[in-house]
Amino acid sequence: MKGVVLAGGLGTRLYPLTKVTNKHLLPVYNQPMIFFPIKKLVSAGIEDILIVTGGNNAGDFLRLLGNGKEFGLKRLHYTYQEGETGIAAALALAEDFADGDKLVVILGDNIFEEDIKEYVEKFEKQEKGAKIFLKEVKNPERFGVPVFENGKIIRIEEKPEIPKSPYAVTGIYMYDNQVFDIIKTLKPSKRGELEITDVNNRYLEKGELTYEILKGWWADAGTSFEAYYRAISLVREMYLKGKNE
């Protein structure tokens, strides 16, 4: 399996911090935000990783990350997303990189506690389809929200006014190679973007979507200043606890 970290966009919700840098390069306690998803992929045994970036500061990723040697990688791959055309559009840029392999995709501003090696191994055994990761949150209306019926997800609603469950679809996804054909059939949403929720709903329609519920904490660090501060606090607590054990 291969890994993809999506780190494009303009980061307008964290302006003016993002006036001179990409939000994924901002510090989260003791390291740049982009380090966290890369380290999760590496700890799950994934050695082939693509960084999808964009904006005016794409070159800073290369200066910071280099060829990935710091993470124990032989090389990192890079590609560039023009504009803000959505998560699915960013993922589409990984088609050549995937070369038929399954993918683990992590949004560059999603930071989470749990190791995903177990789930990567489960998905490797999954014959086909996709896997998403859920987390119970206080404000699910800000995210994609799964709708359950008899314990099964029947659809995912993007930022619903009245959420039908307390769960958010987190920015961790696993896909087989069908994902690129699905993306090619999508139409832009009202936001003018190709939505990853539409991708996941297509897999649901095919009966090929599985899900896991994250056990540890999860932070979507790039959505607001409060979310960014929460991520810093959680990471700080994690590191201080580790030092004291």
Steps between C-alpha positions, in 0.01 A plus 500: 500500500600859442432817699373841394503814715272775368652836593371747243258791537552857611421459871277808508337396829834544677582836341720704570716207623483364147580828325863397452487122535287193434286402802646149497841650579377679813637368830289269714679509837846367415487421127344608171143384440598297192729277708205332675328333203836398350604335827166316524549355153859399573405336832234302311771355277439718195823598328379658176338840571375784279451856627234696311556869563400832346490875549795739497719311745524155344878523481517524878386138528804386305729713715345363819448135409766439237504140382342368821825374652404647839201263508699195393379519139711453190304772324191719515294581193341840435228636274327837473128586517393819329232700685252363754302243305426259782642196676389260228667715233822499701484122534453466123856629459626180665380266223838451332670470839252231612573289191221258587584465871268565792541833677491637852404869478537745788411867498808699597321688780353190667689393812398192695622285784435145386744296295342379174725201423227256605251667265746509211547124538122448507455707186774308320283189555180680389438371149388834361341831589575767757528555874420818694565596862241653732527689827223615731509881528301781663442686172447244222323760285845634406597174331379217284256303717408131456133402509442157653223249448507167686863561591610562142589827331243570228636840392731781603367856517740791454469765774129434576304762694347221710751214533345153516788359708766641735785379278730688268676343205864576577768586246639146483393289203601175334417433135555242231582610146133546410517838672648671196224383267243615757659846526483541122120466515449764772351843445603803710287576804343838578840596641653435158698204635516127438388362836657197666157431654370431149783252447413319824130493413583336165681223684198469731270458200721217381492337844877531527551746786615385843564718804690515827447720805820664626574417863736786588461874455473663159558866407414676175763767557445721196132591522511784754723663760320309775561171319866593446542586870330173602738301280802671658365428849435133425844448347667680791313282750599187308869589497511609863324180605750296298794670668360431845437130442 
